[in-house]
Amino acid sequence: MTFHLDATLAARGFEVSLSLAPAETVAILGPNGAGKSTLLAIIAGLLRPDTGKASIGDRILFDLAGNANIWNAPHTRGTALMAQEALLFPHLSALDNVAFGPRSAGASSAEARATAMHWLTEVDAGSLASRRPGQLSGGQAQRIAVARALAADPELLLLDEPMAALDIHAAPLLRRLLKRVLAGRTAIIITHDILDAFMLADRVIVLEEGRISEEGPTRDVLERPRSRFAAGLAGLNLVTGTVNGHGITTAQGQFVAGHSADTIASGQDGVAAFPPSAVSVFLTEEHGSPRNSFRVAITDLEPHGDQIRVHAGGLSADITPAASADLGLAPGMTVYFVIKAAAIAIYPA
Amino acid sequence: MNRRSGSGYTGIPAWIYAIASAGALFVLLPLVAMVAKVNWPQFIPLITSESSLTALGLSLRTSAGSTALCIIFGVPLALVLARTPFPGQRLLRAFVLLPLVLPPVVGGIALLYTFGRQGLLGKNLELAGIQIAFSTTAVVLAQTFVALPFLVVSLEGALRTAGNKYEAVAATLGARPTTVLRRVTIPLVLPGLASGAVLSFARSLGEFGATLTFAGSLQGVTRTLPLEIYLQRETDADAAVALSLVLVAVAVAVVGLSYRRRHTGAAPEGAAK
């Protein structure tokens, strides 16, 4: 079943249109306040948009376009929502929590518990069946929340940063589990973590300020990001401008020389992407070499692995601590970021 | 004052304890004075006299009835006030809470002009052959009128504290609203509902003014324990004191029982984290 959504909500500056193919998992990436949770709340029926429509296959979730006024209640939608917090019902055992969905769908107590036990086993939590939520660790509770959502047999699974509240030991386990159970399911997962997008999603959508700023197969978006947010996630510097031969001209009129895999027509919008490791930092301007040079003021310095990451003018450079000390870098200093043309990828925006 | 090892910094200045002690004494001293006044040799005969037992039985029955009514009307009221914003909500809340600050005798008069023989609804009820004023039903209504706000306030607070995150999750798992209410909302706020019900019961048990105005003081029909105590005070002070002590004992027992149950009930949930 294909999932379609069009929705606008003026009060939150939200305007999104998206589709999911059957059995496709899409990762929603975006900064805080971009409208990611709003998106899931609208799909789940917890928040009513101004206009729009949504459907799973032939089944309409809501239709508020034009004169239509169909708004189906959350319990009829088949869109189980799993949040950052596990939100297991505190008065029910793990087993009864997982049995909640089947029970609500009309299964007998025995059937519901059998289904629940199946899903608990599926998330390696069979031994926790009789525990109360208060007796579970964060990772255990979140695994049981996954089982609870799956036991409701949703046509579309909505996951709102399921790994965000977990410690670094519990997160990898849940990520592996999700990879296993999401195979063959239609799901939307909100995440801050590039690893989740790589491991779990077929496609990513970048949401910024209530709008989709970029979407495409995970690999493409991360290798050739077009939005600054995606570039940040992929760990790349991004400069936007107009394509001009083998480079781009920025809005400030600076030419950035690079290389492109395919020939691209001049005059269209394009981006230049390069990794921080390709950037050298100089105190004076270099002339006469086929390089790009950006005059920037340093905003921050921070440790990054065994390197020092220099943030300046919206770009970043990785240099060795020794080089940083030799140059005497400090926030506020004006320096030159120099990048070889061969290290810069040019592609259409 | 907690000065045991392992206790943390409280931030309470020492003089606060002195004033708090005075406040506690203010509540305790009258009870002690009353206990001191009890005629112990005659205590059992006094409280087991026919009129006393009738009044006590009537009080317990009508209080149970009005607590049931408070739950039936109070739970939906609290849900509506806590969960769904609507125009006039603040006004509705103010009116539901009005009996808390209204003198009970005024409540009684209001009820009389509603359900009394010449009252707003009473006239029609009278035609249908139903007479409410000065009956046991009137006692239950009077007690419900004054006790309802206690349940609503207590439950609305519990509902707001619990939030509706669990309800939202339950709905996305396919539970229809009635199922969510029965299996998620009510169990989550059960401690708040229980304490609200206990407060309502205690308030009903002590109700005097509205009952006297709206239901009168007919032995076995509308003369509840507080009315019996007031009546006995005129003729037999010893009986009044003995019955007062019974009322205090019942109230302490009810509050104590519910307090213990809430504590043992709530402990396992928060314990592990």
Boltz contact constraints between the chains, C-beta under 6 A:
constraints:
  - contact:
      token1: [A, 44]
      token2: [B, 172]
      max_distance: 6.0
  - contact:
      token1: [A, 46]
      token2: [B, 168]
      max_distance: 6.0
  - contact:
      token1: [A, 74]
      token2: [B, 171]
      max_distance: 6.0
  - contact:
      token1: [A, 74]
      token2: [B, 172]
      max_distance: 6.0
  - contact:
      token1: [A, 75]
      token2: [B, 171]
      max_distance: 6.0
  - contact:
      token1: [A, 75]
      token2: [B, 174]
      max_distance: 6.0
  - contact:
      token1: [A, 75]
      token2: [B, 175]
      max_distance: 6.0
  - contact:
      token1: [A, 75]
      token2: [B, 176]
      max_distance: 6.0
  - contact:
      token1: [A, 80]
      token2: [B, 172]
      max_distance: 6.0
  - contact:
      token1: [A, 80]
      token2: [B, 173]
      max_distance: 6.0
  - contact:
      token1: [A, 81]
      token2: [B, 172]
      max_distance: 6.0
  - contact:
      token1: [A, 87]
      token2: [B, 165]
      max_distance: 6.0
  - contact:
      token1: [A, 87]
      token2: [B, 166]
      max_distance: 6.0
  - contact:
      token1: [A, 87]
      token2: [B, 169]
      max_distance: 6.0
  - contact:
      token1: [A, 89]
      token2: [B, 184]
      max_distance: 6.0
  - contact:
      token1: [A, 90]
      token2: [B, 269]
      max_distance: 6.0
  - contact:
      token1: [A, 91]
      token2: [B, 187]
      max_distance: 6.0
  - contact:
      token1: [A, 100]
      token2: [B, 173]
      max_distance: 6.0
  - contact:
      token1: [A, 101]
      token2: [B, 173]
      max_distance: 6.0
  - contact:
      token1: [A, 101]
      token2: [B, 174]
      max_distance: 6.0
  - contact:
      token1: [A, 104]
      token2: [B, 174]
      max_distance: 6.0
  - contact:
      token1: [A, 104]
      token2: [B, 175]
      max_distance: 6.0
  - contact:
      token1: [A, 104]
      token2: [B, 179]
      max_distance: 6.0
  - contact:
      token1: [A, 105]
      token2: [B, 174]
      max_distance: 6.0
  - contact:
      token1: [A, 134]
      token2: [B, 269]
      max_distance: 6.0
  - contact:
      token1: [A, 134]
      token2: [B, 272]
      max_distance: 6.0
  - contact:
      token1: [A, 134]
      token2: [B, 273]
      max_distance: 6.0
  - contact:
      token1: [A, 135]
      token2: [B, 272]
      max_distance: 6.0
  - contact:
      token1: [A, 152]
      token2: [B, 173]
      max_distance: 6.0
  - contact:
      token1: [A, 152]
      token2: [B, 174]
      max_distance: 6.0
